Amino acid sequence: MAALSPPRPARPLLVTGDPALLDDLLRLCAAAGIEPEVQPDAGAARTAWPAAPLVIVGDDVTPGLARCGLPRREDVVLIGADLDDGDVWRRALDVGADHVVFLPDAEAWIVDRLGDVAEGTGPDAHTIAVLGGCGGSGASTLACALAVTAGRRGLNTALVDVDPLGGGLDVLLGGEDESGLRWPDLASARGRIDGGALSDALVRLHGLTVLSWDRERPPGIPTETIRSVVRAVRRRHDIAVLDVPRHTDSAGAEALRQCDTGLLVVPAEVRALAAAAQVSARIGPMLRDLRAVVRRPSSSGLTSEAAARGLGLPLAGELRPEAGLSAAAERGDPPGLRSRGPLARFCREYLAGNPAGMVRKEAA
């Protein structure tokens, strides 16, 4: 008996009878490295419509799509023909399109969507930015501990160092001599980057995918590279933790815009809170969700709730002092490895809160 051939992977579906639009879409598919299924009208598209991972329709076929009663589904993109045509939004509603875009402005966006299909990736990683409200706040330590804790929970986790002057998170993890790409190796990267290939080429430490800096080459990385690399990392992981400098330049701002949540680490001290208020005012507009993590020394009379309230931020949690962190770092032990310590406890409780979309696959 002949062996059965494996089923072909689902392909994106292009539905248009416009030759010029079809030529443009086929060119974009070639740029994304994927072969689409092409149908000229709604009737011909009926079979492929439900299973296609992405459907791109031309405005020329919207009347037929609206009439033929195809089932509603997600991931339908309508290519509009005229920017001045206000009725295109009504037609998009009629066919159940999630997005209305126009060429050539949306070419890069479409290639990204097609590339996601080619890679076979699911939802993007829940991405957490960790920043210090002042110097020496312990933001890098918390970023490492969050990543280590997420990895120990069975989540595919990436740790990305966006602070070129922070000394390198690979050092904090005891892996500065491990082989793998660092930021300077990626300085010329532009456009879409294959997330799987990138993850395979980065440093692996303590079960984490780590992107850090080296100590020998100039640290300047273009904003476009930051955008492309962080997007690629997000496509291949469940959680991405970014260590972002509080003095954000254009590259740091781009990293923040790709984050779902920001954690601002601040000691419960008057001067530190004054500095953190300035940081919060600057980065707040770049983040959809910014929360305070308050480091509360045992001698402080200021409560964590009062500190967060003074910053005008919700309180993500409190960090108590933990002895032995510096000695552990000298041994190459990552922060958060001591499961009974305050740092690991905070990380477990924070992750257990399960911000939207964060926890996708717990370990059995």
C-alpha positions in Angstrom: 0.0 0.0 0.0 1.5 3.4 -1.0 2.3 5.8 1.8 0.0 8.7 2.1 1.5 12.1 1.1 1.6 14.6 4.0 -1.1 17.3 3.7 0.1 20.5 2.2 0.3 23.4 4.7 -2.5 25.9 4.4 -1.6 28.8 2.1 -2.8 32.5 2.2 -5.8 33.1 -0.1 -5.8 36.0 -2.6 -9.2 36.8 -4.0 -9.3 39.4 -6.8 -10.1 39.7 -10.4 -8.0 42.8 -10.9 -4.8 41.8 -12.8 -2.8 44.8 -11.6 -3.6 44.2 -8.0 -2.9 40.5 -8.4 0.5 41.2 -9.8 1.3 43.5 -6.8 0.1 40.8 -4.3 2.0 38.0 -6.0 5.2 40.2 -5.8 4.6 40.7 -2.1 4.1 37.0 -1.6 7.4 36.3 -3.3 9.1 38.8 -1.0 7.7 36.9 2.0 8.8 33.6 0.6 5.3 32.0 0.3 3.1 30.7 -2.5 -0.6 31.8 -2.2 -3.8 30.3 -3.5 -5.4 32.6 -6.0 -9.1 32.8 -6.8 -10.8 35.4 -9.0 -14.1 35.7 -7.2 -16.1 34.8 -4.1 -17.6 31.6 -5.6 -14.3 30.2 -6.6 -12.9 31.1 -3.1 -15.6 29.3 -1.2 -13.6 26.0 -0.6 -10.4 27.6 0.6 -12.0 30.4 2.6 -12.4 28.7 6.0 -9.0 27.1 6.3 -6.7 29.7 4.8 -4.5 31.3 7.5 -4.9 34.7 5.9 -7.3 36.0 3.3 -6.5 39.1 1.2 -9.3 40.4 -0.9 -9.4 43.2 -3.5 -12.2 45.8 -3.3 -13.3 44.6 -6.8 -14.8 41.4 -5.3 -16.5 42.9 -2.2 -20.0 43.0 -3.8 -19.8 39.3 -4.6 -18.4 38.3 -1.2 -21.1 40.2 0.6 -23.8 38.4 -1.4 -22.5 34.8 -1.3 -22.7 34.4 2.4 -19.3 33.1 3.2 -18.8 32.4 6.9 -17.3 35.1 9.1 -13.7 34.6 10.1 -10.7 36.4 11.4 -7.6 37.5 9.4 -9.4 39.0 6.4 -7.6 42.0 4.8 -9.3 44.3 2.3 -7.1 46.1 -0.2 -8.8 49.4 -0.9 -8.6 51.0 -4.3 -9.2 54.7 -3.5 -8.1 56.6 -0.4 -10.9 59.1 -0.9 -13.6 56.4 -1.0 -15.3 56.6 2.4 -17.7 53.7 1.5 -14.8 51.2 1.6 -15.2 50.9 5.4 -18.9 49.9 4.9 -17.8 47.3 2.4 -15.2 46.0 4.8 -17.8 45.5 7.4 -20.0 43.7 4.9 -17.3 41.1 4.2 -16.0 40.9 7.8 -12.5 42.4 7.1 -10.3 43.0 10.1 -8.2 45.6 8.2 -8.5 48.0 5.3 -5.2 48.9 3.7 -4.0 50.6 0.6 -1.0 50.0 -1.7 1.8 50.9 -1.9 1.7 52.4 1.6 0.9 49.0 3.3 3.3 46.9 1.3 5.7 46.3 4.3 2.8 45.5 6.6 1.4 43.0 4.1 4.8 41.3 3.7 5.0 41.0 7.5 1.6 39.3 7.7 2.5 37.0 4.9 5.8 36.3 6.5 4.0 35.2 9.7 2.1 32.7 7.6 5.3 31.5 6.1 6.9 31.0 9.5 3.8 29.3 10.8 3.9 31.4 14.0 1.1 31.9 16.5 0.3 35.0 18.5 3.2 37.3 19.4 4.9 37.0 22.7 3.5 39.0 25.6 6.3 41.6 25.9 7.4 43.2 29.2 9.6 46.3 29.4 11.6 46.7 32.7 13.0 50.1 33.4 14.7 51.8 36.3 13.1 54.9 37.8 16.6 56.0 38.9 20.2 54.8 38.7 20.9 51.6 40.6 17.2 50.6 41.0 17.8 47.0 40.1 15.8 47.0 36.8 18.3 44.7 35.0 18.2 42.3 38.0 14.4 42.2 37.8 14.4 41.7 34.0 16.7 38.7 34.3 14.7 37.2 37.2 11.4 37.6 35.4 12.8 35.8 32.3 14.4 33.0 34.5 11.1 32.5 36.3 9.0 32.4 33.1 11.4 29.9 31.6 11.1 27.7 34.7 7.4 27.7 34.3 7.8 26.1 30.9 7.3 29.2 28.8 9.5 29.8 25.7 11.2 33.0 26.9 13.4 35.6 25.4 15.5 38.2 27.3 16.5 41.3 25.2 19.0 43.9 26.5 18.1 47.2 24.9 20.5 49.2 27.1 23.8 49.5 25.3 25.6 51.0 28.3 24.4 48.6 30.9 27.3 46.2 30.7 25.4 43.3 29.1 22.7 41.0 30.5 24.8 38.0 29.4 27.3 39.1 32.1 24.6 39.2 34.7 23.6 35.6 33.6 27.3 34.4 33.7 27.4 33.8 30.0 29.5 36.6 28.5 31.8 34.0 26.9 29.0 31.9 25.3 28.8 31.9 21.5 25.9 33.5 19.7 24.9 36.7 18.0 24.9 40.0 19.9 23.4 43.3 18.9 26.5 44.6 16.9 26.2 41.4 14.7 22.7 42.6 13.8 23.4 46.3 13.1 22.9 46.0 9.4 19.7 44.0 9.6 16.7 45.6 7.9 13.2 44.6 6.9 11.6 41.4 8.0 13.9 38.9 9.9 13.1 35.2 10.1 12.2 34.7 13.8 13.2 31.0 13.9 16.6 31.6 12.3 17.3 34.5 14.6 16.4 32.6 17.7 18.6 29.7 16.7 21.5 32.1 16.3 21.2 33.9 19.6 22.9 33.0 22.9 21.2 30.4 25.0 21.6 30.8 28.8 19.7 29.0 31.5 17.0 27.9 29.0 16.5 31.4 27.7 17.1 33.0 24.3 19.3 36.0 25.2 20.2 39.0 23.0 22.8 41.2 24.7 25.7 43.5 23.8 29.4 42.8 23.5 32.1 44.9 25.2 34.3 45.6 22.1 32.3 47.2 19.4 30.4 50.5 19.2 26.9 50.2 20.5 24.9 52.3 18.0 22.0 50.3 16.5 19.6 51.9 14.0 15.9 52.2 15.1 14.8 50.1 12.1 17.1 47.3 13.3 15.6 47.4 16.8 12.1 47.3 15.3 12.8 44.3 13.0 14.8 42.3 15.6 12.2 42.8 18.4 9.4 41.9 16.1 11.2 38.7 15.1 11.9 37.8 18.7 8.2 38.3 19.6 7.0 36.0 16.8 9.0 33.0 18.2 8.4 33.2 22.0 5.6 33.1 24.6 7.2 35.9 26.7 9.8 38.5 25.9 11.4 40.6 28.6 13.2 43.8 27.5 15.6 45.6 29.7 15.2 49.2 28.6 17.3 52.2 29.7 15.4 55.0 31.4 17.1 57.6 29.2 15.3 56.4 26.1 16.6 57.4 22.6 14.7 56.7 19.4 15.8 53.0 19.5 14.6 52.6 23.1 11.3 54.3 22.2 10.8 51.9 19.4 11.4 49.0 21.7 8.8 50.4 24.2 6.2 50.8 21.5 6.3 47.0 20.9 5.7 46.2 24.6 2.5 45.2 26.2 3.4 46.1 29.8 6.1 48.3 31.4 7.5 47.8 34.9 9.1 50.9 36.4 11.4 49.8 39.3 11.9 52.5 42.0 13.2 52.4 45.6 10.8 53.8 48.2 12.9 56.9 48.8 11.9 60.5 48.2 14.7 61.4 45.8 14.3 58.2 43.8 10.5 58.9 43.5 11.2 62.4 42.2 13.5 60.9 39.5 11.0 58.1 38.7 8.2 60.7 38.2 10.3 62.3 35.4 10.9 58.9 33.8 7.3 58.0 34.0 6.2 61.2 32.4 8.5 60.6 29.5 7.9 57.0 28.8 4.2 56.8 29.8 2.9 57.9 26.3 5.0 55.1 24.7 3.4 52.3 26.7 -0.2 51.0 26.9 0.3 49.8 30.5 2.9 51.1 32.9 3.1 49.9 36.5 5.3 50.5 39.5 7.5 47.9 41.2 8.6 49.4 44.5 11.8 48.3 46.2 11.1 48.8 49.8 14.1 48.8 52.2 13.4 47.5 55.6 14.1 50.9 57.1 11.7 52.9 54.8 8.7 54.4 56.3 7.1 55.0 52.9 4.7 52.2 51.9 4.7 50.7 48.4 1.1 51.8 47.9 2.0 55.4 48.8 5.0 55.3 46.5 3.0 54.0 43.5 0.2 56.5 44.3 2.8 59.3 44.3 3.8 58.3 40.8 0.2 58.0 39.6 0.8 54.4 38.6 -0.8 51.1 39.5 1.3 49.0 41.9 2.6 45.8 40.3 4.2 44.6 43.5 6.8 45.1 46.2 10.4 43.9 46.2 12.0 43.3 49.6 15.8 43.2 50.1 17.5 39.9 49.2 20.8 39.0 50.7 23.5 37.3 48.5 22.5 38.6 45.1 25.9 40.1 44.4 27.7 37.0 45.5 25.4 34.9 43.3 26.1 37.1 40.3 29.8 36.6 40.8 29.3 32.9 40.7 27.3 33.2 37.5 24.0 32.3 39.1 21.2 34.3 37.5 18.9 36.5 39.6 15.7 34.7 40.6 17.3 31.3 40.8 16.8 31.1 44.6 13.2 30.0 44.6 12.5 31.1 48.2 14.0 34.5 47.8 11.9 37.7 47.6 12.9 38.3 44.0 11.7 34.9 42.7 8.6 35.2 44.9 7.7 38.5 43.3 8.2 37.1 39.8 6.1 34.1 40.4 3.2 36.2 41.8 3.5 38.6 38.9 3.4 35.9 36.3 0.6 34.1 38.1 -1.5 37.3 37.6 -1.5 36.4 33.9 -1.8 39.7 32.2 -3.7 39.4 29.0 -2.1 36.9 26.6 1.0 36.3 28.7 0.8 32.6 29.7 0.1 30.4 26.7 1.6 27.1 27.6 2.3 26.1 31.1 4.5 23.2 31.8 2.6 20.0 32.5 
